[in-house]
Amino acid sequence: MLVSILHRATGDGMATIGTVLFVWWLAALAGGEAAYAQFLDIFTVQSGALNGIGYVFGIGLTFAFFQHMASGIRHLLLDTGAGFELKTNKLWAQSTMIVSVVLTVAYWAYLLAGK
């Protein structure tokens, strides 16, 4: 049940927050150099690295993406008629949580190691 709720919450969160950030970014681009610099200032520091709020939004959206993707794959498999046994269903539900955390950590480790 938690995985199903998280699937809906992460989908809504990505759609809402992602859209707001994207529109804000586009408006900052259209607003000129000062508006874009202000947008960048909120999410980054002078060296181009993320600051605290940038990490919160970045890691949060990344986790939401991987959780939504893993849960979507689980639902796709359930739609084929597989995995309705209690043990299998519970294992797949737990796997979506583990996979999303592992992929998020791996993705950000890769990003930070490159810098």
N, CA, C and O atoms as a MOPAC input file, in Angstrom:
PM7 MOZYME 1SCF
protein

 N      0.81800 1    -1.18600 1     0.00000 1
 C      0.00000 1     0.00000 1     0.00000 1
 C      0.87000 1     1.26200 1     0.00000 1
 O      0.55300 1     2.23800 1    -0.67900 1
 N      1.97000 1     1.23900 1     0.76500 1
 C      2.87300 1     2.38000 1     0.80900 1
 C      3.44600 1     2.67200 1    -0.57900 1
 O      3.55200 1     3.83300 1    -0.97600 1
 N      3.81000 1     1.63300 1    -1.30900 1
 C      4.40400 1     1.82100 1    -2.63000 1
 C      3.38900 1     2.43900 1    -3.58500 1
 O      3.74400 1     3.28800 1    -4.40300 1
 N      2.14100 1     2.02500 1    -3.49000 1
 C      1.10600 1     2.58200 1    -4.34000 1
 C      0.87500 1     4.05900 1    -4.03100 1
 O      0.70700 1     4.86600 1    -4.94500 1
 N      0.86600 1     4.41100 1    -2.76100 1
 C      0.69700 1     5.80500 1    -2.36300 1
 C      1.90200 1     6.63000 1    -2.80400 1
 O      1.75100 1     7.73900 1    -3.31500 1
 N      3.10600 1     6.07900 1    -2.60100 1
 C      4.31400 1     6.78500 1    -3.03500 1
 C      4.34400 1     6.97000 1    -4.54600 1
 O      4.83900 1     7.98400 1    -5.03700 1
 N      3.82000 1     5.99800 1    -5.28400 1
 C      3.77700 1     6.11200 1    -6.74600 1
 C      2.95200 1     7.32700 1    -7.14900 1
 O      3.34800 1     8.10200 1    -8.02000 1
 N      1.81500 1     7.48100 1    -6.51200 1
 C      0.96400 1     8.63400 1    -6.81800 1
 C      1.59900 1     9.94100 1    -6.33900 1
 O      1.58100 1    10.94400 1    -7.05200 1
 N      2.15300 1     9.92300 1    -5.14100 1
 C      2.75400 1    11.13300 1    -4.57400 1
 C      3.97500 1    11.59100 1    -5.37500 1
 O      4.14600 1    12.78600 1    -5.61700 1
 N      4.81800 1    10.65100 1    -5.78400 1
 C      6.00200 1    11.04000 1    -6.55200 1
 C      5.61900 1    11.53800 1    -7.93800 1
 O      6.24400 1    12.46200 1    -8.45800 1
 N      4.60400 1    10.93800 1    -8.53700 1
 C      4.14100 1    11.41600 1    -9.83500 1
 C      3.58600 1    12.82700 1    -9.73700 1
 O      3.90500 1    13.68300 1   -10.56300 1
 N      2.75700 1    13.07000 1    -8.72900 1
 C      2.20600 1    14.40900 1    -8.52400 1
 C      3.30200 1    15.41300 1    -8.16300 1
 O      3.29400 1    16.55000 1    -8.63500 1
 N      4.24300 1    14.98100 1    -7.32100 1
 C      5.33300 1    15.86400 1    -6.91300 1
 C      6.22300 1    16.25800 1    -8.07500 1
 O      6.59200 1    17.42300 1    -8.22100 1
 N      6.56500 1    15.28500 1    -8.89600 1
 C      7.39600 1    15.60100 1   -10.06200 1
 C      6.65900 1    16.52300 1   -11.01200 1
 O      7.24600 1    17.45700 1   -11.55800 1
 N      5.37700 1    16.26700 1   -11.21000 1
 C      4.60100 1    17.09900 1   -12.12900 1
 C      4.46700 1    18.52200 1   -11.59500 1
 O      4.65100 1    19.48700 1   -12.33700 1
 N      4.14900 1    18.65000 1   -10.32200 1
 C      3.91700 1    19.97000 1    -9.74400 1
 C      5.22100 1    20.74400 1    -9.56200 1
 O      5.38700 1    21.83400 1   -10.10800 1
 N      6.12700 1    20.17900 1    -8.80200 1
 C      7.37100 1    20.88800 1    -8.50000 1
 C      8.23700 1    21.02500 1    -9.74700 1
 O      8.82900 1    22.07800 1    -9.98600 1
 N      8.30700 1    19.97500 1   -10.52900 1
 C      9.08300 1    20.05000 1   -11.76400 1
 C      8.55600 1    21.10700 1   -12.71500 1
 O      9.33500 1    21.83600 1   -13.32800 1
 N      7.24100 1    21.19700 1   -12.84200 1
 C      6.64000 1    22.19900 1   -13.72400 1
 C      6.88200 1    23.60400 1   -13.19100 1
 O      7.22100 1    24.50400 1   -13.95900 1
 N      6.71500 1    23.80200 1   -11.89200 1
 C      6.94200 1    25.13000 1   -11.30300 1
 C      8.39500 1    25.55800 1   -11.51100 1
 O      8.65500 1    26.69500 1   -11.90400 1
 N      9.34100 1    24.65200 1   -11.24900 1
 C     10.75200 1    24.99200 1   -11.44100 1
 C     11.07500 1    25.25700 1   -12.90400 1
 O     11.84000 1    26.16900 1   -13.21700 1
 N     10.49700 1    24.46600 1   -13.80100 1
 C     10.74900 1    24.65200 1   -15.22400 1
 C     10.19500 1    25.98700 1   -15.71800 1
 O     10.86700 1    26.70300 1   -16.46100 1
 N      8.97000 1    26.32200 1   -15.30800 1
 C      8.37500 1    27.59800 1   -15.71400 1
 C      9.14600 1    28.76400 1   -15.10800 1
 O      9.34500 1    29.78600 1   -15.76300 1
 N      9.57600 1    28.61500 1   -13.86800 1
 C     10.37600 1    29.65700 1   -13.22300 1
 C     11.68100 1    29.86200 1   -13.98700 1
 O     12.10000 1    30.99600 1   -14.22000 1
 N     12.32400 1    28.75400 1   -14.37700 1
 C     13.57200 1    28.82300 1   -15.13400 1
 C     13.34900 1    29.51600 1   -16.48400 1
 O     14.14200 1    30.36700 1   -16.88700 1
 N     12.26200 1    29.14700 1   -17.18200 1
 C     11.95100 1    29.78700 1   -18.46500 1
 C     11.66200 1    31.27700 1   -18.28900 1
 O     12.10000 1    32.09600 1   -19.09700 1
 N     10.92500 1    31.62800 1   -17.23000 1
 C     10.63000 1    33.03800 1   -16.97200 1
 C     11.91200 1    33.80200 1   -16.64400 1
 O     12.07300 1    34.95300 1   -17.04900 1
 N     12.82000 1    33.16300 1   -15.91200 1
 C     14.09600 1    33.81100 1   -15.60200 1
 C     14.92000 1    34.01400 1   -16.87100 1
 O     15.56900 1    35.04600 1   -17.03800 1
 N     14.89000 1    33.03800 1   -17.74900 1
 C     15.59200 1    33.19500 1   -19.03400 1
 C     15.00000 1    34.34400 1   -19.83800 1
 O     15.73300 1    35.15500 1   -20.40300 1
 N     13.69100 1    34.41300 1   -19.88700 1
 C     13.02200 1    35.46100 1   -20.65600 1
 C     13.15700 1    36.82300 1   -19.98300 1
 O     13.08000 1    37.85600 1   -20.64900 1
 N     13.35800 1    36.82900 1   -18.66700 1
 C     13.43400 1    38.07300 1   -17.91600 1
 C     14.75100 1    38.80200 1   -18.03900 1
 O     14.87900 1    39.94200 1   -17.59100 1
 N     15.71100 1    38.16800 1   -18.63000 1
 C     17.00400 1    38.82200 1   -18.81900 1
 C     18.07700 1    38.27400 1   -17.91300 1
 O     17.86900 1    37.35100 1   -17.12500 1
 N     19.23100 1    38.88200 1   -18.06100 1
 C     20.42400 1    38.39900 1   -17.36100 1
 C     20.29800 1    38.49500 1   -15.83800 1
 O     20.72100 1    37.58400 1   -15.12700 1
 N     19.72900 1    39.56900 1   -15.34000 1
 C     19.60100 1    39.75400 1   -13.89000 1
 C     18.63600 1    38.73500 1   -13.28200 1
 O     18.90600 1    38.18400 1   -12.21500 1
 N     17.52200 1    38.48600 1   -13.95300 1
 C     16.53900 1    37.51500 1   -13.44600 1
 C     17.12600 1    36.10700 1   -13.46100 1
 O     16.90600 1    35.32900 1   -12.53300 1
 N     17.87100 1    35.78400 1   -14.51000 1
 C     18.47800 1    34.44700 1   -14.58800 1
 C     19.57000 1    34.29200 1   -13.53600 1
 O     19.71100 1    33.22300 1   -12.94000 1
 N     20.33900 1    35.34500 1   -13.30500 1
 C     21.37400 1    35.30100 1   -12.27000 1
 C     20.75400 1    35.11000 1   -10.89100 1
 O     21.30300 1    34.39500 1   -10.05300 1
 N     19.60500 1    35.75000 1   -10.65700 1
 C     18.91500 1    35.58400 1    -9.38400 1
 C     18.41200 1    34.14800 1    -9.22200 1
 O     18.51100 1    33.57400 1    -8.13700 1
 N     17.87300 1    33.56800 1   -10.29800 1
 C     17.42400 1    32.17300 1   -10.26400 1
 C     18.59200 1    31.25100 1    -9.92700 1
 O     18.47700 1    30.38800 1    -9.05600 1
 N     19.71100 1    31.43500 1   -10.61700 1
 C     20.89100 1    30.60200 1   -10.35800 1
 C     21.41900 1    30.79900 1    -8.94700 1
 O     21.90100 1    29.85300 1    -8.32300 1
 N     21.33200 1    32.01200 1    -8.44800 1
 C     21.81600 1    32.31700 1    -7.11400 1
 C     21.06300 1    31.54700 1    -6.04100 1
 O     21.63600 1    31.20300 1    -5.00800 1
 N     19.79100 1    31.27500 1    -6.27500 1
 C     18.98100 1    30.55400 1    -5.29900 1
 C     19.40200 1    29.08900 1    -5.20700 1
 O     19.39400 1    28.50800 1    -4.12200 1
 N     19.76700 1    28.49400 1    -6.33400 1
 C     20.05000 1    27.06200 1    -6.36800 1
 C     21.52700 1    26.70100 1    -6.41200 1
 O     21.88600 1    25.55300 1    -6.14700 1
 N     22.38600 1    27.65100 1    -6.73700 1
 C     23.81600 1    27.34100 1    -6.85000 1
 C     24.64400 1    28.35100 1    -6.07300 1
 O     24.12900 1    29.35700 1    -5.58500 1
 N     25.92900 1    28.06500 1    -5.96800 1
 C     26.88400 1    29.01700 1    -5.38800 1
 C     27.78800 1    29.50600 1    -6.51200 1
 O     27.64400 1    29.07300 1    -7.65500 1
 N     28.69600 1    30.38100 1    -6.20700 1
 C     29.52000 1    31.02100 1    -7.23400 1
 C     30.27500 1    30.02600 1    -8.12000 1
 O     30.43900 1    30.27400 1    -9.31400 1
 N     30.72900 1    28.92700 1    -7.56900 1
 C     31.52400 1    27.97100 1    -8.34900 1
 C     30.66600 1    27.09900 1    -9.26000 1
 O     31.19900 1    26.27200 1   -10.00000 1
 N     29.34200 1    27.27300 1    -9.21700 1
 C     28.46000 1    26.45800 1   -10.04300 1
 C     27.96300 1    25.21300 1    -9.33200 1
 O     27.12900 1    24.48000 1    -9.86400 1
 N     28.47300 1    24.96900 1    -8.12100 1
 C     28.01200 1    23.81100 1    -7.35100 1
 C     26.66000 1    24.13400 1    -6.72300 1
 O     26.30200 1    25.30100 1    -6.56300 1
 N     25.92300 1    23.10300 1    -6.37500 1
 C     24.62300 1    23.30600 1    -5.74200 1
 C     24.78800 1    23.77100 1    -4.30800 1
 O     25.74400 1    23.38200 1    -3.63500 1
 N     23.87600 1    24.59200 1    -3.83600 1
 C     23.84900 1    24.92600 1    -2.41900 1
 C     22.79200 1    24.04700 1    -1.75000 1
 O     22.28400 1    23.11500 1    -2.37300 1
 N     22.46100 1    24.32900 1    -0.51400 1
 C     21.53500 1    23.46800 1     0.23400 1
 C     20.19300 1    23.26300 1    -0.42500 1
 O     19.72000 1    22.13200 1    -0.53500 1
 N     19.56700 1    24.35300 1    -0.87000 1
 C     18.24300 1    24.22400 1    -1.48600 1
 C     18.33500 1    23.51000 1    -2.83600 1
 O     17.41100 1    22.80100 1    -3.23400 1
 N     19.44000 1    23.70000 1    -3.52500 1
 C     19.64500 1    22.99100 1    -4.79400 1
 C     19.73300 1    21.48600 1    -4.58200 1
 O     19.18200 1    20.70400 1    -5.35700 1
 N     20.43800 1    21.08700 1    -3.51700 1
 C     20.52600 1    19.65900 1    -3.20200 1
 C     19.17500 1    19.08800 1    -2.79000 1
 O     18.82300 1    17.97400 1    -3.18000 1
 N     18.42400 1    19.84100 1    -2.00900 1
 C     17.11500 1    19.35000 1    -1.56500 1
 C     16.20900 1    19.08400 1    -2.76100 1
 O     15.60800 1    18.01500 1    -2.87300 1
 N     16.11600 1    20.07300 1    -3.66000 1
 C     15.27100 1    19.89200 1    -4.83600 1
 C     15.84700 1    18.84600 1    -5.78700 1
 O     15.10600 1    18.02300 1    -6.32400 1
 N     17.14500 1    18.87200 1    -5.99400 1
 C     17.77000 1    17.92400 1    -6.91300 1
 C     17.64100 1    16.48200 1    -6.45100 1
 O     17.20400 1    15.61700 1    -7.20900 1
 N     18.01800 1    16.22900 1    -5.21900 1
 C     17.94400 1    14.86300 1    -4.69000 1
 C     16.48900 1    14.43200 1    -4.53600 1
 O     16.15000 1    13.28100 1    -4.81100 1
 N     15.63700 1    15.34500 1    -4.10200 1
 C     14.21500 1    15.01500 1    -3.95900 1
 C     13.57600 1    14.62400 1    -5.28200 1
 O     12.86300 1    13.62300 1    -5.35500 1
 N     13.82400 1    15.40200 1    -6.32300 1
 C     13.26100 1    15.07700 1    -7.63400 1
 C     13.88100 1    13.81600 1    -8.21800 1
 O     13.20200 1    13.04600 1    -8.89800 1
 N     15.16700 1    13.60200 1    -7.95600 1
 C     15.82000 1    12.38100 1    -8.44300 1
 C     15.22900 1    11.15200 1    -7.75900 1
 O     14.93000 1    10.15500 1    -8.41700 1
 N     15.06200 1    11.22300 1    -6.43400 1
 C     14.44400 1    10.10600 1    -5.72200 1
 C     13.01800 1     9.87000 1    -6.20900 1
 O     12.60600 1     8.72800 1    -6.41200 1
 N     12.27200 1    10.95300 1    -6.39300 1
 C     10.89400 1    10.81600 1    -6.87400 1
 C     10.86600 1    10.13900 1    -8.24400 1
 O     10.01400 1     9.28900 1    -8.50400 1
 N     11.79500 1    10.51400 1    -9.11400 1
 C     11.85700 1     9.90400 1   -10.44400 1
 C     12.13800 1     8.40700 1   -10.35200 1
 O     11.42900 1     7.60300 1   -10.95800 1
 N     13.16500 1     8.03100 1    -9.59900 1
 C     13.52200 1     6.61500 1    -9.51000 1
 C     12.45000 1     5.79900 1    -8.78400 1
 O     12.19200 1     4.65500 1    -9.15800 1
 N     11.81800 1     6.37600 1    -7.74300 1
 C     10.74400 1     5.67600 1    -7.04100 1
 C      9.55600 1     5.47800 1    -7.97100 1
 O      8.97700 1     4.39200 1    -8.01900 1
 N      9.19400 1     6.50700 1    -8.70000 1
 C      8.05800 1     6.42600 1    -9.62100 1
 C      8.34100 1     5.41800 1   -10.73300 1
 O      7.45700 1     4.65600 1   -11.12600 1
 N      9.56800 1     5.41600 1   -11.23500 1
 C      9.93900 1     4.47900 1   -12.29100 1
 C      9.89900 1     3.02700 1   -11.79300 1
 O      9.33500 1     2.15500 1   -12.45400 1
 N     10.50100 1     2.77700 1   -10.62500 1
 C     10.51800 1     1.41500 1   -10.08500 1
 C      9.10400 1     0.93000 1    -9.78100 1
 O      8.76500 1    -0.22000 1   -10.06200 1
 N      8.29200 1     1.79000 1    -9.21700 1
 C      6.91600 1     1.42100 1    -8.92000 1
 C      6.11500 1     1.20800 1   -10.19300 1
 O      5.26400 1     0.32000 1   -10.25300 1
 N      6.37800 1     2.00600 1   -11.19700 1
 C      5.70100 1     1.83200 1   -12.48400 1
 C      6.04300 1     0.50800 1   -13.13200 1
 O      5.17600 1    -0.14800 1   -13.70900 1
 N      7.31300 1     0.10800 1   -13.04000 1
 C      7.71900 1    -1.20300 1   -13.56900 1
 C      7.02600 1    -2.31800 1   -12.79800 1
 O      6.57700 1    -3.30300 1   -13.38500 1
 N      6.94000 1    -2.15800 1   -11.47100 1
 C      6.22500 1    -3.14400 1   -10.65000 1
 C      4.76400 1    -3.25200 1   -11.07500 1
 O      4.23500 1    -4.35400 1   -11.21700 1
 N      4.11200 1    -2.10200 1   -11.27700 1
 C      2.71300 1    -2.11800 1   -11.70200 1
 C      2.55600 1    -2.72800 1   -13.08600 1
 O      1.57000 1    -3.41500 1   -13.35300 1
 N      3.51100 1    -2.48700 1   -13.96100 1
 C      3.47900 1    -3.09400 1   -15.28900 1
 C      3.54000 1    -4.61600 1   -15.19100 1
 O      2.80700 1    -5.32100 1   -15.88500 1
 N      4.41600 1    -5.11400 1   -14.32800 1
 C      4.50200 1    -6.56200 1   -14.13500 1
 C      3.22400 1    -7.12000 1   -13.50600 1
 O      2.77900 1    -8.21000 1   -13.86400 1
 N      2.64200 1    -6.38000 1   -12.58000 1
 C      1.38500 1    -6.82200 1   -11.97400 1
 C      0.26100 1    -6.84600 1   -13.01200 1
 O     -0.62800 1    -7.69500 1   -12.94900 1
 N      0.30200 1    -5.91700 1   -13.96000 1
 C     -0.72500 1    -5.88300 1   -15.00800 1
 C     -0.65200 1    -7.09400 1   -15.93000 1
 O     -1.63500 1    -7.42800 1   -16.59000 1
 N      0.49800 1    -7.75300 1   -15.98100 1
 C      0.61800 1    -8.96000 1   -16.79800 1
 C      0.04600 1   -10.17700 1   -16.07400 1
 O     -0.08200 1   -11.25300 1   -16.65900 1
 N     -0.29700 1    -9.99900 1   -14.79800 1
 C     -0.85800 1   -11.10400 1   -14.02500 1
 C      0.16800 1   -11.79000 1   -13.14800 1
 O     -0.15500 1   -12.76400 1   -12.46900 1
 N      1.38700 1   -11.30700 1   -13.14800 1
 C      2.44400 1   -11.92300 1   -12.34300 1
 C      2.55400 1   -11.20400 1   -11.00400 1
 O      2.21500 1   -10.02600 1   -10.88800 1
 N      3.02500 1   -11.91900 1   -10.01100 1
 C      3.37400 1   -11.31200 1    -8.74500 1
 C      2.24600 1   -11.05400 1    -7.77500 1
 O      2.39700 1   -10.22700 1    -6.87600 1
 N      1.12500 1   -11.72400 1    -7.91900 1
 C      0.02800 1   -11.50300 1    -6.99300 1
 C      0.12700 1   -12.37300 1    -5.74100 1
 O     -0.65800 1   -12.20800 1    -4.80700 1
 N      1.08300 1   -13.29300 1    -5.71800 1
 C      1.28600 1   -14.07200 1    -4.50100 1
 C      1.78800 1   -13.11900 1    -3.41900 1
 O      2.54000 1   -12.19000 1    -3.71300 1
 N      1.38500 1   -13.33900 1    -2.19800 1
 C      1.66800 1   -12.40000 1    -1.11900 1
 C      3.16700 1   -12.16300 1    -0.93900 1
 O      3.60100 1   -11.01700 1    -0.81500 1
 N      3.95900 1   -13.23200 1    -0.92400 1
 C      5.40900 1   -13.09300 1    -0.73100 1
 C      6.05100 1   -12.33800 1    -1.88400 1
 O      6.88200 1   -11.45500 1    -1.67200 1
 N      5.66500 1   -12.68500 1    -3.09300 1
 C      6.23700 1   -12.03300 1    -4.27600 1
 C      5.86600 1   -10.56100 1    -4.32300 1
 O      6.70600 1    -9.70900 1    -4.61200 1
 N      4.61000 1   -10.26900 1    -4.04000 1
 C      4.14500 1    -8.88800 1    -4.06100 1
 C      4.88000 1    -8.05900 1    -3.01400 1
 O      5.28800 1    -6.93000 1    -3.29100 1
 N      5.05000 1    -8.60300 1    -1.83300 1
 C      5.76300 1    -7.88800 1    -0.77100 1
 C      7.22600 1    -7.68400 1    -1.14400 1
 O      7.78200 1    -6.61300 1    -0.90200 1
 N      7.85500 1    -8.69800 1    -1.72900 1
 C      9.25300 1    -8.58000 1    -2.15800 1
 C      9.40900 1    -7.49800 1    -3.21700 1
 O     10.33700 1    -6.69300 1    -3.14800 1
 N      8.51500 1    -7.47300 1    -4.19000 1
 C      8.58200 1    -6.45900 1    -5.24500 1
 C      8.35900 1    -5.06000 1    -4.67600 1
 O      9.01900 1    -4.10900 1    -5.09500 1
 N      7.44000 1    -4.92900 1    -3.73100 1
 C      7.17600 1    -3.62700 1    -3.11200 1
 C      8.40500 1    -3.13700 1    -2.35100 1
 O      8.77500 1    -1.96800 1    -2.45200 1
 N      9.03300 1    -4.02500 1    -1.59400 1
 C     10.24100 1    -3.65500 1    -0.86500 1
 C     11.38800 1    -3.34700 1    -1.82900 1
 O     12.21200 1    -2.47000 1    -1.56800 1
 N     11.43100 1    -4.06800 1    -2.92700 1
 C     12.48900 1    -3.85500 1    -3.91700 1
 C     12.39500 1    -2.47400 1    -4.54700 1
 O     13.42000 1    -1.86400 1    -4.85000 1
 N     11.18700 1    -1.97200 1    -4.74800 1
 C     11.05900 1    -0.63700 1    -5.34200 1
 C     11.67900 1     0.42100 1    -4.43400 1
 O     12.29500 1     1.37200 1    -4.91300 1
 N     11.51600 1     0.25300 1    -3.12600 1
 C     12.10400 1     1.20300 1    -2.18600 1
 C     13.63100 1     1.12300 1    -2.20800 1
 O     14.31900 1     2.14200 1    -2.24800 1
 N     14.13900 1    -0.09500 1    -2.18100 1
 C     15.59000 1    -0.28900 1    -2.16500 1
 C     16.21700 1     0.20300 1    -3.46400 1
 O     17.23300 1     0.89700 1    -3.44700 1
 N     15.60800 1    -0.15700 1    -4.58600 1
 C     16.13400 1     0.24100 1    -5.89000 1
 C     16.14000 1     1.75700 1    -6.03300 1
 O     17.10400 1     2.32600 1    -6.54400 1
 N     15.07900 1     2.41300 1    -5.59000 1
 C     15.02500 1     3.87200 1    -5.74000 1
 C     16.09400 1     4.56800 1    -4.89900 1
 O     16.69700 1     5.54100 1    -5.35300 1
 N     16.33400 1     4.08900 1    -3.69600 1
 C     17.37100 1     4.68200 1    -2.85200 1
 C     18.74900 1     4.41600 1    -3.44400 1
 O     19.57500 1     5.32600 1    -3.52300 1
 N     19.00500 1     3.17700 1    -3.86100 1
 C     20.31200 1     2.82000 1    -4.42900 1
 C     20.59200 1     3.61300 1    -5.70300 1
 O     21.69900 1     4.12100 1    -5.88400 1
 N     19.60500 1     3.72400 1    -6.58100 1
 C     19.80700 1     4.47200 1    -7.82300 1
 C     20.00900 1     5.96500 1    -7.56100 1
 O     20.80500 1     6.61100 1    -8.24200 1
 N     19.30300 1     6.50600 1    -6.59300 1
 C     19.48100 1     7.92100 1    -6.25100 1
 C     20.88500 1     8.17600 1    -5.71000 1
 O     21.54600 1     9.13500 1    -6.11000 1
 N     21.33300 1     7.31800 1    -4.80400 1
 C     22.68100 1     7.46800 1    -4.24000 1
 C     23.73000 1     7.29600 1    -5.33600 1
 O     24.68700 1     8.06800 1    -5.40200 1
 N     23.55900 1     6.29600 1    -6.19100 1
 C     24.52200 1     6.06000 1    -7.26500 1
 C     24.57100 1     7.22900 1    -8.24300 1
 O     25.64800 1     7.63300 1    -8.67800 1
 N     23.40700 1     7.76900 1    -8.58600 1
 C     23.34000 1     8.89700 1    -9.51300 1
 C     24.05300 1    10.12200 1    -8.94900 1
 O     24.83800 1    10.76500 1    -9.64600 1
 N     23.77600 1    10.44400 1    -7.67700 1
 C     24.40600 1    11.61900 1    -7.09100 1
 C     25.87700 1    11.39500 1    -6.80000 1
 O     26.65900 1    12.34400 1    -6.85300 1
 N     26.27300 1    10.17900 1    -6.49600 1
 C     27.70700 1     9.87800 1    -6.33400 1
 C     28.42900 1    10.08900 1    -7.65000 1
 O     29.53500 1    10.62800 1    -7.68400 1
 N     27.79300 1     9.65600 1    -8.74200 1
 C     28.37900 1     9.86500 1   -10.07500 1
 C     28.47800 1    11.34900 1   -10.40200 1
 O     29.50300 1    11.80200 1   -10.91100 1
 N     27.42200 1    12.11300 1   -10.11600 1
 C     27.45200 1    13.54200 1   -10.39000 1
 C     28.52000 1    14.26900 1    -9.57400 1
 O     29.25100 1    15.10800 1   -10.10100 1
 N     28.60400 1    13.94200 1    -8.29600 1
 C     29.54600 1    14.63300 1    -7.41800 1
 C     30.98000 1    14.18900 1    -7.65600 1
 O     31.90500 1    14.97600 1    -7.45600 1
 N     31.18600 1    12.94800 1    -8.07700 1
 C     32.54100 1    12.47200 1    -8.34600 1
 C     33.08700 1    13.13300 1    -9.61700 1
 O     34.29700 1    13.31400 1    -9.75200 1
 N     32.21000 1    13.48600 1   -10.53300 1
 C     32.63700 1    14.14200 1   -11.76700 1
 C     33.11000 1    15.56000 1   -11.53500 1
 O     33.85500 1    16.10400 1   -12.35000 1
 N     32.69200 1    16.16800 1   -10.43900 1
 C     33.09300 1    17.54400 1   -10.13900 1
 C     34.20000 1    17.51000 1    -9.15700 1
 O     34.70100 1    18.56100 1    -8.75500 1

